[in-house]
Amino acid sequence: MQREYDTDDLEDEIDMQIEEELEDEESFEDGEAEELEEPDRKKKLRGILIEAVLYIAIIVLCVKVVPRYVIQRTIVDGESMMDTLKDRENLLVEKISYHFKDPERFDVIVFYPYGRDSDEYYIKRVIGLPGETVQIIGSQIYINGKVLEENYGKDPIEFAGTVEEPQTLGEDEFFVLGDNRDVSQDSRFEEVGFVQKKNIEGKAILRIYPFTKFGTFE
């Protein structure tokens, strides 16, 4: 005997099957979402950690590495470089170029007159280069017996000091003067003497304070 279905019963049965299939699909999608969520979370965390490490590395580079090996701020102390540089002016000193070449004549350098074990540093101008013979007669500077043409001195030289007689620089030695030669403690004095290259910290390249005088200088 053939079973007969009421139309309403057939519709109800179809609806139930559809709902079951939908529930199965939703359960599958929820499980798949949970499986995908965990790798995404790990990936995001890894990205945050990498970013944090990069920021820390940049901070260490700026605070420790750059000032020690690349460039640093230096403050002028005293009047020995007037009128070029004045007391309390702030300079940037670059430290890289002298690893590849010697300082040039008239460079303004920062160096340790009593060696790197001392914290005291001077800012002076390079006048004599390695191997040259330096002498001061009157207010004139002589390099290898010839008058040096320069106009950096604030006032005429009145004290020749150690180079009253000709003195020849060694292969890694430099003769330096302050531009304000009446008050400058420089290579004319035995306490300072000729500057060895190993004690030169770098070249002053930029005045950064006061802001009204920001820029390069001779």
C-alpha positions in Angstrom: 0.0 0.0 0.0 1.4 3.3 -1.0 1.9 5.9 1.8 0.3 9.3 1.1 1.9 12.5 2.4 0.0 15.6 3.5 1.3 18.6 1.7 1.9 20.5 4.9 3.8 17.5 6.4 6.1 17.4 3.3 6.9 21.1 3.5 7.7 20.7 7.2 10.0 17.8 6.6 11.9 19.8 3.8 12.2 22.8 6.1 13.7 20.6 8.8 16.3 19.2 6.4 17.3 22.6 5.2 17.7 23.8 8.8 19.9 20.8 9.7 22.1 21.4 6.7 22.4 25.1 7.6 23.4 24.2 11.2 26.0 21.8 9.9 27.5 24.5 7.6 27.5 27.0 10.5 29.3 24.5 12.8 31.9 23.9 10.1 32.5 27.6 9.5 32.8 28.3 13.2 35.4 25.5 13.5 37.3 26.8 10.5 37.2 30.3 11.9 38.6 29.1 15.2 41.4 27.3 13.4 42.3 30.4 11.4 42.1 32.7 14.3 45.0 31.2 16.2 47.6 31.6 13.4 46.4 35.2 12.8 46.9 36.0 16.5 50.4 34.6 16.4 51.3 36.5 13.3 50.0 39.7 14.8 52.0 39.2 18.0 55.1 38.4 16.0 54.7 41.7 14.1 54.4 43.7 17.3 57.5 42.1 18.7 59.5 42.8 15.6 58.4 46.4 15.6 59.3 46.8 19.3 62.8 45.3 18.7 63.3 47.7 15.8 62.3 50.7 17.9 64.7 49.6 20.7 67.5 49.2 18.2 66.9 52.7 16.8 66.9 54.2 20.2 70.2 52.4 21.2 71.7 53.5 17.9 70.8 57.2 18.4 71.7 57.3 22.1 74.9 55.1 22.2 76.3 54.5 18.7 75.8 57.7 16.9 77.2 60.1 19.5 80.3 57.9 20.1 81.2 57.0 16.5 79.3 59.3 14.1 78.3 62.7 15.3 77.9 64.5 18.6 77.0 67.8 20.2 79.9 69.8 21.7 79.8 73.0 23.7 82.4 75.8 23.3 84.0 76.6 26.6 85.8 79.9 26.8 86.9 82.6 24.4 89.9 81.0 22.7 88.1 80.6 19.3 86.6 84.1 19.1 85.5 85.7 16.9 84.7 82.5 15.0 83.1 80.7 17.9 81.9 82.2 21.2 81.6 80.8 24.7 78.6 78.4 25.2 77.8 78.0 21.5 76.8 74.4 20.6 78.5 72.6 17.7 78.0 69.3 15.8 81.2 67.4 15.5 81.4 64.6 12.9 83.8 61.7 13.6 83.9 59.6 10.5 86.0 61.4 7.9 89.2 61.4 9.9 89.2 57.6 9.9 89.8 57.8 6.2 91.9 60.9 5.8 93.9 63.4 7.8 92.6 66.7 9.0 93.2 69.5 6.6 94.7 72.9 7.2 92.2 75.4 8.8 89.8 72.6 9.9 88.3 73.3 13.3 88.8 70.2 15.4 87.9 68.8 18.8 90.7 66.9 20.5 91.9 65.7 23.9 95.1 67.6 24.7 96.0 65.4 27.6 95.0 62.1 26.0 91.7 60.2 25.8 92.0 59.2 29.4 91.1 62.8 30.3 87.7 64.2 29.8 89.0 67.7 29.0 88.8 68.6 25.3 89.8 71.7 23.3 88.4 73.2 20.1 91.2 74.7 17.9 92.1 75.3 14.3 94.6 73.2 12.4 97.6 75.2 11.2 100.5 72.9 10.7 100.3 69.4 9.1 102.4 66.2 9.6 106.0 66.6 8.4 105.8 70.3 8.1 108.2 72.7 9.9 106.4 75.4 11.9 107.8 78.7 13.2 106.3 81.9 14.5 108.3 85.1 13.9 106.6 88.3 15.2 103.0 87.9 14.3 103.6 85.8 11.2 103.3 82.0 11.0 105.8 80.2 8.8 105.3 76.8 7.2 108.4 75.2 5.8 110.0 78.7 5.7 107.2 80.5 3.9 104.6 82.9 5.4 101.2 81.2 5.8 98.5 83.3 4.3 95.6 83.2 6.7 93.2 85.7 8.4 91.6 83.7 11.1 93.4 85.4 14.0 91.3 87.8 16.0 94.4 89.8 17.0 98.1 89.7 15.9 100.2 87.0 17.6 102.3 88.2 20.5 103.5 84.9 21.9 105.4 82.3 19.8 106.0 79.8 22.6 107.5 76.5 21.6 107.7 77.5 17.9 109.8 80.6 18.4 112.4 78.3 16.8 111.5 76.0 13.9 109.8 72.8 14.9 109.1 69.9 12.6 105.9 67.9 13.1 105.9 64.1 13.3 104.0 61.9 10.8 100.9 61.9 12.9 101.2 65.3 14.6 99.3 68.6 14.0 100.0 72.2 15.1 96.9 74.0 16.3 96.0 77.5 17.3 92.9 79.2 18.7 91.6 82.1 16.6 91.8 84.4 19.7 95.5 83.9 20.0 96.1 86.3 22.9 94.1 84.0 25.3 94.3 80.6 23.6 96.1 77.6 25.2 97.3 75.7 22.1 100.3 74.1 20.5 102.5 77.0 21.4 102.4 75.8 25.0 104.4 72.8 26.2 101.4 71.5 28.2 99.5 71.1 25.0 102.2 70.7 22.4 101.6 69.1 19.0 98.3 67.2 18.7 98.5 63.5 17.8 95.9 62.2 15.4 94.8 59.5 17.8 93.6 62.2 20.2 91.5 64.0 17.6 87.8 63.4 18.2 86.5 64.9 15.0 85.8 68.0 12.9 83.4 70.7 14.0 81.0 71.2 11.0 77.9 73.0 12.2 76.8 75.6 14.8 73.4 74.6 16.1 73.0 77.1 19.0 72.2 79.9 19.3 69.5 79.4 16.8 70.0 82.9 15.3 73.5 81.7 14.2 72.6 78.3 13.1 74.7 77.1 10.2 78.2 76.3 9.0 81.3 78.5 9.8 84.8 78.9 8.4 
